[in-house]
Amino acid sequence: MRLWLPVVVWALVIFALSSIPHLGTGLGVWDTILRKLAHTAEYAVLGALLVRAVHRPRVAFVLGVLYAASDELHQTFVPGRHGSPVDVAIDSVGIAVGIVVWQRAARAGQLV
């Protein structure tokens, strides 16, 4: 429970954010950049939580990518949103970053 509850809660946060129609800010190209950075950051958190839960980086990565793909599929049913393989790739980068950061912090003894 201690390991998986944060994963489930964060996955629900991502799902809720993906359920919001029309997330545009009207900032043109900056809107796209900010949304892609948000994708990377939210999935970096998921990657860190997953590797914390499973203790196996490859398994954590695969689980994260599967969730990212399912989230993009979910977005195809949300008005004003669409699923994108590019977003799955961006999410995958975030997952990998989160895994690497978590592992480095764990090796440095910075995690409880």
C-alpha positions in Angstrom: 0.0 0.0 0.0 2.8 2.4 1.0 4.5 1.9 -2.4 1.5 1.7 -4.7 -0.9 4.3 -3.3 1.2 7.2 -4.6 1.4 5.6 -8.0 -2.4 5.2 -8.2 -3.0 8.7 -6.8 -0.6 10.3 -9.3 -2.1 8.2 -12.2 -5.5 9.6 -11.2 -4.2 13.1 -11.2 -2.9 12.6 -14.8 -6.2 11.1 -15.8 -8.1 14.1 -14.3 -5.9 16.5 -16.1 -6.4 14.6 -19.4 -10.1 14.9 -18.9 -10.1 18.7 -19.1 -11.2 19.8 -22.6 -9.4 22.6 -24.4 -6.3 23.1 -22.3 -5.0 25.9 -24.5 -3.7 29.1 -22.9 -3.8 31.2 -26.1 -0.1 31.8 -25.9 0.6 30.4 -29.4 3.9 28.5 -29.6 4.5 29.0 -25.9 1.3 27.1 -25.2 2.6 24.1 -27.0 6.0 24.3 -25.3 4.4 24.7 -21.8 2.1 21.8 -22.4 4.9 19.5 -23.6 7.0 20.5 -20.6 4.0 19.7 -18.3 3.7 16.3 -20.0 7.4 15.6 -19.3 7.2 16.7 -15.7 4.0 14.9 -14.8 5.4 11.7 -16.3 8.8 12.2 -14.6 6.9 12.0 -11.3 5.1 8.9 -12.4 8.4 7.3 -13.5 10.0 8.0 -10.1 7.0 6.6 -8.3 6.9 3.5 -10.4 10.6 2.7 -9.9 10.1 3.3 -6.2 7.2 0.8 -6.2 8.7 -2.0 -8.4 12.5 -1.5 -7.8 13.1 -2.5 -11.5 13.8 0.4 -13.9 12.8 -1.5 -17.1 9.6 -2.7 -15.6 8.8 0.8 -14.3 9.5 2.2 -17.7 7.3 -0.3 -19.5 4.5 0.3 -17.1 4.8 4.1 -17.5 4.8 3.9 -21.2 1.7 1.7 -21.2 0.0 4.2 -18.9 1.0 7.0 -21.2 -0.4 5.2 -24.3 -3.7 4.5 -22.4 -3.9 8.1 -21.4 -3.5 9.3 -25.0 -6.3 6.8 -26.0 -8.4 8.3 -23.2 -7.8 11.8 -24.6 -9.3 10.8 -28.0 -12.7 10.6 -26.1 -12.3 14.1 -24.5 -13.8 17.0 -26.5 -11.1 19.4 -27.7 -8.3 16.8 -27.0 -6.7 14.2 -29.2 -4.3 11.3 -28.7 -0.8 11.6 -30.1 2.0 9.2 -30.5 4.3 12.2 -30.1 2.9 12.8 -26.7 3.6 9.2 -25.7 7.2 9.7 -26.8 7.4 12.9 -24.7 5.8 11.2 -21.8 8.4 8.4 -22.2 11.2 10.8 -21.9 9.7 12.1 -18.7 9.3 8.6 -17.4 13.0 7.9 -18.1 14.1 11.2 -16.5 12.0 10.4 -13.3 13.5 6.9 -13.1 17.1 8.2 -13.5 16.6 11.0 -11.0 15.0 8.5 -8.4 17.9 6.0 -8.9 20.6 8.7 -8.5 18.9 10.1 -5.4 18.6 6.5 -4.0 22.3 5.8 -4.6 23.3 9.0 -3.0 21.3 8.1 0.1 18.9 11.0 -0.3 15.7 9.0 -0.1 14.0 7.5 2.8 
